Amino acid sequence: MKLSLTVHRARLGTEEFQVIRPARPPRRAVLLDDSWYLNAYVDQEAARLMAGLWTLAASSPRSLIHLPLRGSRPDAASRGLDLVLLHHSLQFAPSRWKELRGRLGPGRPRSVELSVPEPGTSLAALHHAENRDVLRQHIHAGTLFVTGSAKVFHEAADVLRRVAEDGPGHVRDGSRHGHCCAQVRCGDARARDIHVEYTDEWAAA
């Protein structure tokens, strides 16, 4: 899978951080802070892009992966969130994000080719011995921060790929009921799972 990105660098004090964003944020994707779940609504293009970004997060332990989503006009009844993915070893405090975000320039373009594990491939080798392989969450400055290991980022990417693959057929098949969705399980009792739902019904721009 090929991703078109922009790479940004900025300093906070003596530290320099690298932030990676998609060159074009998805047009049809929102992330909502609802009562019981964090709800993501995506079309096929957005689900594929998000799967790619979670895969990128697994192989980029020194970068913050930023997906701007708040401009996608979420339901007025729910708070829209941006998304930042970061490896636990980076130890970046979400409270510093607003200042860092304000210092980011236009960035420079980069394309990367991602290697996606084959279905059924064991991810045991990606286990990081210093963590418990759970996704931890913080919400700050209108942004959901998800921190984890390579293993759990790959597992979440698989969830999003399944939504991208199964969603369109599910909608077209009138014999099916309900909707096509999946859960990104966090494994942390203090965190909410991320409910990802495919939809092809979007208000006109």
N, C-alpha and C positions, 0 to 999 in steps of 0.2 A: 504494500500500500504506500502510495506517495502522498506526502503532506506538504503543502505550501505554507510557509510560516514567516513570521517576523521575529527577529531576535533583538532584545533590548537589554542594555546594561545601565545600571545606575548605582551610585554609591550612597551609603548611609554611614556617616562617620568614616571609619577606616575600612569598612567592609564593602565589597562590590558584589552585586547580585545580578544574575542573569534571569530574565523573564522571557518566556517563549509564548507567543500568541499565534493563532491561525491567521493567515494573511487576510482571510475574509471570514468573519464570524458567521455562524449559520443563520439563515433568514427565518427558519421555522423551528425554533427551539426555545423553550423557556424552562427555568428552574424556579419552583415556587416553594416558599417556606410555609407549609400548611401545618395543621395541628398535629396529626399523627405521623405523617410522612414528610419527607422532602420529595416533592413531585416534579419529575421532568417529563415534558411533553415534546416529542421529536417527530420529524418526518424521516424518511430513509437517508437523505443526504446528511442531516444533522446527526443521526445515530452513527453513521459511518465515521464522520469526522470526530465525534466524541470517543468512539472506540479507538481511533488512531491516537488521540491525545492521551488517553489513559495508557495506551501501549508506550507512547513516548515518555510518559512520566516514569514508567518502569525502568527505562534505560537512561534516564537523565537525573541522577541523584543530586546534581549540583544546580539544578534549575527549578524555577517556579513555572508551572504550566498554567497560563491564564486564559480562560475562555469567557469573554464578555457576553453576557446574556440579558442583562437588565433592559437593554434597548429593544427587546423583542415584544414589548407590549403585553405583559402578563395580565392575568385576571386582576381587576382592581381590588377584589376581596382578599388577595394574597400578596405577600411581599415577594417581589422578584429578586433573584440573587445572581451574581456572577459566580464563577467557579475557579478555584485555584487548587491544583494538585501539586503535592510536594513530597519528596522522600523524607522519611522520619529523621534520617541522619543530618539533614540540612539544618534542623532545629531553628527554623525561622518563626519568630513570634508574630502572629496575626495582627497584633497591635501596631506593628511597624508598617503594615501594608499600605495604609492610606498615604503615608509620606513617600514610600517607595513608588507607588503608582503615580503620584504627582510628579515624580522626577523622570519618568520614562519619556524618551523622545520617540520619533517615528520608527526607530528600529531599522534593521537591515534585513533584506529578504534572504530566505534560505529554503531549500527544498531537501527533504529527507525521505529516504526509502525505508519503510519499516518492515522488519521481519516478524511475521505473525506466527505464533506456534500453531502447528497442525492440530486439528480437533483430536482430543484424546491424549495429547502430549502431557506427560507428567511435568508439573511445575515444581516438583520437590527441590530440584537443583537451584531454583531461584530463591529458596528460603534464606532469609537473613537471620543469623543466629542471635542477633542482639534485639530482636523484637518478637512480638507474639503474632505477627501477621494478621493484624486487624486494621480497619480503617478508622481513624479518629477524626472528629469533626470539631470545627469552631466556626462561628459566624461572627464576622466583624466587618464594618464599613461596607455593608451590602454585599458581602462576599462569603460564600461557603468555602472554607478551607478543609481539604481532605488530605490527611497525612497517612502514609502507609509504606509498605515494602514493595519491592518489585513483584513478588508473588501475588499479592492482593490486587495490585494495579492490573496485572495481566488477567486475573480472574474477572475483575469488573469490566475490562475491555471485552472479554468473551460474552458477557451479558449484553452489552450494547450491540455487538455484532449479531447476536441472535435476534434482537429486536429489528435491526436493519434488514436481516434476511427474511424473517417470518412476517413482519408487519404488513407489507403491501399485499401479500397473498391472503392473509387473514381478513383484511378489509374487503377484498374482492369476493371472497367466498361467502355468499349470502346465507349459507346453511349454518354458519358459525354464529355463536352468540357472544356477547360481551366484547372485550377488546383485547388487543395483543399487548401484553406488558411483561415486565420482569423486575426482579428486585436486585439491587446491589446491596448485598448483606455487609453490614459494618462489623459485626462481631464484638462490638463494644456496647455493654449494657446501657451506657449513658447516651448513646448516639441513636439517631433514627435511621432506618434503612432508606435508601433512595429508590423510590418507585418510578420506573421508566416506562412510559406508555407511548406507543406509536399512534399517531393521528395524522390523517391527511385532510382534516377540516381546519382551515385557517382563515381568519378574516382577511379580506382584501387589504393590500398595503395602501 
